[in-house]
Structures are given as C-alpha cells and as structure tokens.
Amino acid sequence: MDDNLLTVRDAARLKDISRTAVYAAIAQGRLPHVTVLGKIGLLKSDVIAWTPQGHRSGRPAGRPMSAEAKARISEAQKLRWAKRKLEKKG
C-alpha cells in the first residue's frame, strides 16, 4: 500500500495494540478507513491522531523485569516445552 495508507497490521504495530482492537475501532466508527481491492486501508494521519479507548500507551507502570527474572521465565518455558514433548511421545 501507499506510504500514507496503512494496513490493519501496520496500524496495530504503530499503536502497539492488537489487530482486534483496530478492527473493533473500525466497526464502531471511531477509526475512519477505506477499502482497496477488498483490503482495509487506514490513513497514517488518522491512526496517529486516534487514541484507543481504555488503552494506556507504553509499558504499564512498575519496575522493569530484571535479567534474572527474564532468565527464570525462559527456563520455566523450556521445562514446559520439554514436558509437552515427553507427553506426546508417551
């Protein structure tokens, strides 16, 4: 699409929200759009000016995760994957 025309996916990435939230705003008439060859197009200026309802921009307030916490989460995820793999074999 044109540089000034965004896809739903591009708009969601720009606003750091889900595509579902963008589709909901379109359906509710809060975000103007055009349809080009069956695809939804959004003007970049409209997306930039639009503020999603009930959405706070950026990371929620609080302390950022420490490297140690991230490592624990990653290790826990690896254990879950290994457990699922064993369950599938058995």
N, CA, C and O atoms as a GROMACS GRO file, in nm:
protein
  360
    1MET      N    1   0.084  -0.119   0.000
    1MET     CA    2   0.000   0.000   0.000
    1MET      C    3   0.087   0.125   0.000
    1MET      O    4   0.209   0.118   0.021
    2ASP      N    5   0.024   0.238  -0.024
    2ASP     CA    6   0.089   0.368  -0.026
    2ASP      C    7   0.153   0.397   0.110
    2ASP      O    8   0.110   0.340   0.211
    3ASP      N    9   0.254   0.485   0.115
    3ASP     CA   10   0.320   0.519   0.241
    3ASP      C   11   0.223   0.584   0.340
    3ASP      O   12   0.240   0.570   0.461
    4ASN      N   13   0.122   0.654   0.289
    4ASN     CA   14   0.026   0.721   0.377
    4ASN      C   15  -0.092   0.632   0.412
    4ASN      O   16  -0.177   0.671   0.492
    5LEU      N   17  -0.099   0.514   0.352
    5LEU     CA   18  -0.209   0.422   0.375
    5LEU      C   19  -0.154   0.299   0.446
    5LEU      O   20  -0.064   0.232   0.395
    6LEU      N   21  -0.208   0.268   0.564
    6LEU     CA   22  -0.159   0.156   0.644
    6LEU      C   23  -0.257   0.040   0.640
    6LEU      O   24  -0.377   0.059   0.621
    7THR      N   25  -0.205  -0.080   0.658
    7THR     CA   26  -0.290  -0.197   0.676
    7THR      C   27  -0.330  -0.202   0.823
    7THR      O   28  -0.277  -0.127   0.906
    8VAL      N   29  -0.424  -0.290   0.856
    8VAL     CA   30  -0.464  -0.306   0.996
    8VAL      C   31  -0.344  -0.352   1.078
    8VAL      O   32  -0.324  -0.305   1.191
    9ARG      N   33  -0.265  -0.442   1.023
    9ARG     CA   34  -0.147  -0.491   1.095
    9ARG      C   35  -0.048  -0.377   1.122
    9ARG      O   36   0.006  -0.366   1.232
   10ASP      N   37  -0.024  -0.292   1.022
   10ASP     CA   38   0.067  -0.180   1.039
   10ASP      C   39   0.016  -0.083   1.145
   10ASP      O   40   0.092  -0.032   1.226
   11ALA      N   41  -0.116  -0.057   1.143
   11ALA     CA   42  -0.176   0.034   1.240
   11ALA      C   43  -0.163  -0.022   1.382
   11ALA      O   44  -0.133   0.052   1.476
   12ALA      N   45  -0.184  -0.152   1.396
   12ALA     CA   46  -0.172  -0.216   1.527
   12ALA      C   47  -0.029  -0.206   1.578
   12ALA      O   48  -0.006  -0.180   1.696
   13ARG      N   49   0.067  -0.227   1.490
   13ARG     CA   50   0.208  -0.216   1.530
   13ARG      C   51   0.243  -0.073   1.568
   13ARG      O   52   0.316  -0.049   1.664
   14LEU      N   53   0.192   0.023   1.491
   14LEU     CA   54   0.220   0.164   1.517
   14LEU      C   55   0.169   0.206   1.654
   14LEU      O   56   0.236   0.281   1.725
   15LYS      N   57   0.050   0.157   1.691
   15LYS     CA   58  -0.011   0.193   1.819
   15LYS      C   59   0.022   0.096   1.931
   15LYS      O   60  -0.016   0.118   2.046
   16ASP      N   61   0.094  -0.013   1.899
   16ASP     CA   62   0.131  -0.116   1.996
   16ASP      C   63   0.006  -0.176   2.063
   16ASP      O   64  -0.001  -0.187   2.185
   17ILE      N   65  -0.090  -0.214   1.979
   17ILE     CA   66  -0.213  -0.278   2.025
   17ILE      C   67  -0.242  -0.398   1.934
   17ILE      O   68  -0.170  -0.420   1.836
   18SER      N   69  -0.346  -0.472   1.965
   18SER     CA   70  -0.380  -0.588   1.883
   18SER      C   71  -0.456  -0.546   1.758
   18SER      O   72  -0.516  -0.439   1.753
   19ARG      N   73  -0.453  -0.633   1.658
   19ARG     CA   74  -0.531  -0.608   1.537
   19ARG      C   75  -0.680  -0.608   1.569
   19ARG      O   76  -0.757  -0.535   1.508
   20THR      N   77  -0.720  -0.690   1.666
   20THR     CA   78  -0.860  -0.697   1.707
   20THR      C   79  -0.908  -0.561   1.755
   20THR      O   80  -1.021  -0.521   1.727
   21ALA      N   81  -0.824  -0.489   1.829
   21ALA     CA   82  -0.861  -0.356   1.878
   21ALA      C   83  -0.880  -0.259   1.762
   21ALA      O   84  -0.968  -0.173   1.766
   22VAL      N   85  -0.797  -0.271   1.660
   22VAL     CA   86  -0.810  -0.185   1.542
   22VAL      C   87  -0.940  -0.217   1.468
   22VAL      O   88  -1.014  -0.127   1.431
   23TYR      N   89  -0.967  -0.347   1.448
   23TYR     CA   90  -1.092  -0.387   1.382
   23TYR      C   91  -1.214  -0.338   1.461
   23TYR      O   92  -1.312  -0.295   1.401
   24ALA      N   93  -1.207  -0.346   1.593
   24ALA     CA   94  -1.319  -0.300   1.677
   24ALA      C   95  -1.342  -0.150   1.659
   24ALA      O   96  -1.456  -0.106   1.650
   25ALA      N   97  -1.235  -0.073   1.655
   25ALA     CA   98  -1.248   0.072   1.636
   25ALA      C   99  -1.308   0.104   1.500
   25ALA      O  100  -1.387   0.197   1.487
   26ILE      N  101  -1.271   0.028   1.399
   26ILE     CA  102  -1.327   0.047   1.265
   26ILE      C  103  -1.476   0.015   1.267
   26ILE      O  104  -1.557   0.091   1.215
   27ALA      N  105  -1.512  -0.098   1.328
   27ALA     CA  106  -1.652  -0.141   1.334
   27ALA      C  107  -1.739  -0.042   1.411
   27ALA      O  108  -1.856  -0.022   1.378
   28GLN      N  109  -1.682   0.021   1.513
   28GLN     CA  110  -1.756   0.118   1.595
   28GLN      C  111  -1.756   0.257   1.533
   28GLN      O  112  -1.819   0.349   1.586
   29GLY      N  113  -1.686   0.274   1.423
   29GLY     CA  114  -1.682   0.403   1.355
   29GLY      C  115  -1.588   0.504   1.418
   29GLY      O  116  -1.595   0.623   1.385
   30ARG      N  117  -1.502   0.459   1.507
   30ARG     CA  118  -1.408   0.550   1.573
   30ARG      C  119  -1.280   0.572   1.493
   30ARG      O  120  -1.204   0.665   1.520
   31LEU      N  121  -1.257   0.487   1.394
   31LEU     CA  122  -1.136   0.496   1.313
   31LEU      C  123  -1.176   0.488   1.166
   31LEU      O  124  -1.216   0.382   1.118
   32PRO      N  125  -1.166   0.601   1.092
   32PRO     CA  126  -1.206   0.600   0.952
   32PRO      C  127  -1.116   0.510   0.868
   32PRO      O  128  -0.997   0.494   0.896
   33HIS      N  129  -1.175   0.451   0.764
   33HIS     CA  130  -1.099   0.359   0.679
   33HIS      C  131  -1.152   0.363   0.536
   33HIS      O  132  -1.259   0.417   0.509
   34VAL      N  133  -1.074   0.305   0.447
   34VAL     CA  134  -1.116   0.285   0.309
   34VAL      C  135  -1.092   0.138   0.276
   34VAL      O  136  -1.010   0.071   0.339
   35THR      N  137  -1.163   0.090   0.176
   35THR     CA  138  -1.142  -0.047   0.130
   35THR      C  139  -1.082  -0.041  -0.010
   35THR      O  140  -1.140   0.018  -0.101
   36VAL      N  141  -0.966  -0.104  -0.026
   36VAL     CA  142  -0.897  -0.106  -0.154
   36VAL      C  143  -0.878  -0.252  -0.194
   36VAL      O  144  -0.804  -0.326  -0.129
   37LEU      N  145  -0.945  -0.293  -0.302
   37LEU     CA  146  -0.937  -0.430  -0.350
   37LEU      C  147  -0.964  -0.532  -0.240
   37LEU      O  148  -0.896  -0.634  -0.229
   38GLY      N  149  -1.064  -0.503  -0.158
   38GLY     CA  150  -1.102  -0.594  -0.051
   38GLY      C  151  -1.017  -0.585   0.074
   38GLY      O  152  -1.041  -0.658   0.170
   39LYS      N  153  -0.919  -0.498   0.075
   39LYS     CA  154  -0.832  -0.479   0.192
   39LYS      C  155  -0.867  -0.349   0.262
   39LYS      O  156  -0.902  -0.251   0.196
   40ILE      N  157  -0.858  -0.348   0.394
   40ILE     CA  158  -0.885  -0.227   0.470
   40ILE      C  159  -0.760  -0.142   0.472
   40ILE      O  160  -0.650  -0.191   0.501
   41GLY      N  161  -0.775  -0.014   0.439
   41GLY     CA  162  -0.666   0.081   0.443
   41GLY      C  163  -0.698   0.193   0.540
   41GLY      O  164  -0.812   0.240   0.546
   42LEU      N  165  -0.600   0.236   0.615
   42LEU     CA  166  -0.616   0.342   0.713
   42LEU      C  167  -0.515   0.452   0.684
   42LEU      O  168  -0.397   0.424   0.663
   43LEU      N  169  -0.561   0.576   0.684
   43LEU     CA  170  -0.468   0.687   0.664
   43LEU      C  171  -0.376   0.696   0.786
   43LEU      O  172  -0.422   0.692   0.900
   44LYS      N  173  -0.247   0.709   0.761
   44LYS     CA  174  -0.150   0.715   0.870
   44LYS      C  175  -0.181   0.831   0.964
   44LYS      O  176  -0.168   0.817   1.085
   45SER      N  177  -0.222   0.945   0.910
   45SER     CA  178  -0.254   1.061   0.993
   45SER      C  179  -0.373   1.032   1.085
   45SER      O  180  -0.375   1.078   1.199
   46ASP      N  181  -0.473   0.956   1.036
   46ASP     CA  182  -0.588   0.919   1.119
   46ASP      C  183  -0.546   0.826   1.232
   46ASP      O  184  -0.591   0.840   1.346
   47VAL      N  185  -0.458   0.731   1.200
   47VAL     CA  186  -0.412   0.635   1.301
   47VAL      C  187  -0.330   0.706   1.408
   47VAL      O  188  -0.344   0.678   1.527
   48ILE      N  189  -0.244   0.798   1.365
   48ILE     CA  190  -0.161   0.872   1.461
   48ILE      C  191  -0.248   0.957   1.553
   48ILE      O  192  -0.221   0.966   1.673
   49ALA      N  193  -0.351   1.020   1.497
   49ALA     CA  194  -0.439   1.107   1.576
   49ALA      C  195  -0.532   1.028   1.668
   49ALA      O  196  -0.579   1.081   1.769
   50TRP      N  197  -0.560   0.902   1.634
   50TRP     CA  198  -0.655   0.819   1.709
   50TRP      C  199  -0.592   0.767   1.837
   50TRP      O  200  -0.478   0.722   1.838
   51THR      N  201  -0.669   0.773   1.947
   51THR     CA  202  -0.625   0.716   2.074
   51THR      C  203  -0.719   0.602   2.109
   51THR      O  204  -0.839   0.624   2.127
   52PRO      N  205  -0.668   0.481   2.118
   52PRO     CA  206  -0.755   0.368   2.152
   52PRO      C  207  -0.821   0.388   2.289
   52PRO      O  208  -0.756   0.434   2.383
   53GLN      N  209  -0.949   0.354   2.299
   53GLN     CA  210  -1.020   0.370   2.426
   53GLN      C  211  -0.973   0.264   2.524
   53GLN      O  212  -0.954   0.148   2.488
   54GLY      N  213  -0.954   0.306   2.648
   54GLY     CA  214  -0.916   0.212   2.752
   54GLY      C  215  -0.775   0.157   2.737
   54GLY      O  216  -0.740   0.057   2.799
   55HIS      N  217  -0.696   0.223   2.656
   55HIS     CA  218  -0.559   0.175   2.633
   55HIS      C  219  -0.460   0.279   2.680
   55HIS      O  220  -0.467   0.396   2.641
   56ARG      N  221  -0.370   0.237   2.765
   56ARG     CA  222  -0.263   0.326   2.808
   56ARG      C  223  -0.143   0.300   2.719
   56ARG      O  224  -0.103   0.186   2.697
   57SER      N  225  -0.087   0.406   2.669
   57SER     CA  226   0.028   0.388   2.581
   57SER      C  227   0.150   0.349   2.663
   57SER      O  228   0.166   0.391   2.777
   58GLY      N  229   0.235   0.270   2.602
   58GLY     CA  230   0.360   0.231   2.666
   58GLY      C  231   0.342   0.118   2.765
   58GLY      O  232   0.234   0.061   2.778
   59ARG      N  233   0.450   0.086   2.834
   59ARG     CA  234   0.450  -0.022   2.933
   59ARG      C  235   0.378   0.023   3.059
   59ARG      O  236   0.391   0.139   3.099
   60PRO      N  237   0.302  -0.066   3.122
   60PRO     CA  238   0.234  -0.029   3.246
   60PRO      C  239   0.335   0.015   3.352
   60PRO      O  240   0.451  -0.026   3.350
   61ALA      N  241   0.288   0.099   3.443
   61ALA     CA  242   0.375   0.149   3.548
   61ALA      C  243   0.425   0.033   3.633
   61ALA      O  244   0.355  -0.066   3.651
   62GLY      N  245   0.544   0.044   3.684
   62GLY     CA  246   0.603  -0.060   3.766
   62GLY      C  247   0.749  -0.076   3.733
   62GLY      O  248   0.803  -0.008   3.646
   63ARG      N  249   0.811  -0.166   3.804
   63ARG     CA  250   0.954  -0.189   3.780
   63ARG      C  251   0.974  -0.275   3.657
   63ARG      O  252   0.897  -0.367   3.632
   64PRO      N  253   1.077  -0.244   3.580
   64PRO     CA  254   1.107  -0.331   3.466
   64PRO      C  255   1.158  -0.466   3.515
   64PRO      O  256   1.213  -0.476   3.625
   65MET      N  257   1.140  -0.569   3.436
   65MET     CA  258   1.186  -0.703   3.474
   65MET      C  259   1.338  -0.707   3.478
   65MET      O  260   1.406  -0.651   3.391
   66SER      N  261   1.390  -0.773   3.578
   66SER     CA  262   1.535  -0.790   3.586
   66SER      C  263   1.578  -0.900   3.490
   66SER      O  264   1.497  -0.981   3.446
   67ALA      N  265   1.706  -0.902   3.460
   67ALA     CA  266   1.760  -1.006   3.372
   67ALA      C  267   1.740  -1.144   3.436
   67ALA      O  268   1.716  -1.243   3.367
   68GLU      N  269   1.752  -1.149   3.569
   68GLU     CA  270   1.734  -1.275   3.641
   68GLU      C  271   1.590  -1.326   3.627
   68GLU      O  272   1.568  -1.445   3.606
   69ALA      N  273   1.493  -1.235   3.638
   69ALA     CA  274   1.352  -1.274   3.624
   69ALA      C  275   1.324  -1.323   3.482
   69ALA      O  276   1.253  -1.421   3.462
   70LYS      N  277   1.381  -1.254   3.384
   70LYS     CA  278   1.363  -1.297   3.245
   70LYS      C  279   1.424  -1.436   3.223
   70LYS      O  280   1.366  -1.518   3.151
   71ALA      N  281   1.539  -1.462   3.284
   71ALA     CA  282   1.604  -1.592   3.271
   71ALA      C  283   1.519  -1.701   3.334
   71ALA      O  284   1.508  -1.811   3.278
   72ARG      N  285   1.458  -1.673   3.450
   72ARG     CA  286   1.372  -1.772   3.515
   72ARG      C  287   1.251  -1.804   3.428
   72ARG      O  288   1.212  -1.920   3.415
   73ILE      N  289   1.193  -1.702   3.369
   73ILE     CA  290   1.077  -1.725   3.283
   73ILE      C  291   1.118  -1.809   3.164
   73ILE      O  292   1.047  -1.903   3.127
   74SER      N  293   1.229  -1.777   3.105
   74SER     CA  294   1.277  -1.853   2.989
   74SER      C  295   1.303  -1.998   3.027
   74SER      O  296   1.268  -2.089   2.951
   75GLU      N  297   1.363  -2.021   3.142
   75GLU     CA  298   1.392  -2.157   3.187
   75GLU      C  299   1.263  -2.233   3.215
   75GLU      O  300   1.252  -2.351   3.180
   76ALA      N  301   1.168  -2.168   3.276
   76ALA     CA  302   1.038  -2.231   3.303
   76ALA      C  303   0.969  -2.269   3.172
   76ALA      O  304   0.909  -2.376   3.162
   77GLN      N  305   0.978  -2.182   3.073
   77GLN     CA  306   0.917  -2.212   2.944
   77GLN      C  307   0.984  -2.332   2.879
   77GLN      O  308   0.917  -2.417   2.820
   78LYS      N  309   1.116  -2.342   2.890
   78LYS     CA  310   1.188  -2.456   2.834
   78LYS      C  311   1.143  -2.586   2.900
   78LYS      O  312   1.128  -2.689   2.833
   79LEU      N  313   1.121  -2.583   3.031
   79LEU     CA  314   1.076  -2.702   3.102
   79LEU      C  315   0.936  -2.743   3.056
   79LEU      O  316   0.910  -2.862   3.040
   80ARG      N  317   0.847  -2.646   3.036
   80ARG     CA  318   0.712  -2.679   2.988
   80ARG      C  319   0.717  -2.743   2.850
   80ARG      O  320   0.646  -2.840   2.823
   81TRP      N  321   0.802  -2.689   2.762
   81TRP     CA  322   0.815  -2.746   2.628
   81TRP      C  323   0.866  -2.889   2.634
   81TRP      O  324   0.816  -2.977   2.564
   82ALA      N  325   0.967  -2.913   2.719
   82ALA     CA  326   1.023  -3.047   2.732
   82ALA      C  327   0.917  -3.143   2.787
   82ALA      O  328   0.908  -3.257   2.741
   83LYS      N  329   0.838  -3.098   2.883
   83LYS     CA  330   0.733  -3.181   2.941
   83LYS      C  331   0.629  -3.218   2.835
   83LYS      O  332   0.587  -3.333   2.826
   84ARG      N  333   0.588  -3.121   2.755
   84ARG     CA  334   0.490  -3.148   2.648
   84ARG      C  335   0.545  -3.246   2.546
   84ARG      O  336   0.473  -3.332   2.496
   85LYS      N  337   0.673  -3.231   2.515
   85LYS     CA  338   0.736  -3.320   2.417
   85LYS      C  339   0.735  -3.464   2.468
   85LYS      O  340   0.708  -3.556   2.392
   86LEU      N  341   0.764  -3.483   2.598
   86LEU     CA  342   0.762  -3.616   2.657
   86LEU      C  343   0.620  -3.673   2.659
   86LEU      O  344   0.600  -3.792   2.635
   87GLU      N  345   0.522  -3.588   2.688
   87GLU     CA  346   0.383  -3.633   2.693
   87GLU      C  347   0.336  -3.680   2.555
   87GLU      O  348   0.260  -3.776   2.544
   88LYS      N  349   0.381  -3.612   2.451
   88LYS     CA  350   0.342  -3.651   2.315
   88LYS      C  351   0.401  -3.786   2.276
   88LYS      O  352   0.338  -3.865   2.206
   89LYS      N  353   0.525  -3.813   2.322
   89LYS     CA  354   0.590  -3.940   2.291
   89LYS      C  355   0.523  -4.056   2.365
   89LYS      O  356   0.512  -4.166   2.311
   90GLY      N  357   0.478  -4.030   2.487
   90GLY     CA  358   0.423  -4.135   2.572
   90GLY      C  359   0.284  -4.162   2.546
   90GLY      O  360   0.224  -4.248   2.611
   0.00000   0.00000   0.00000
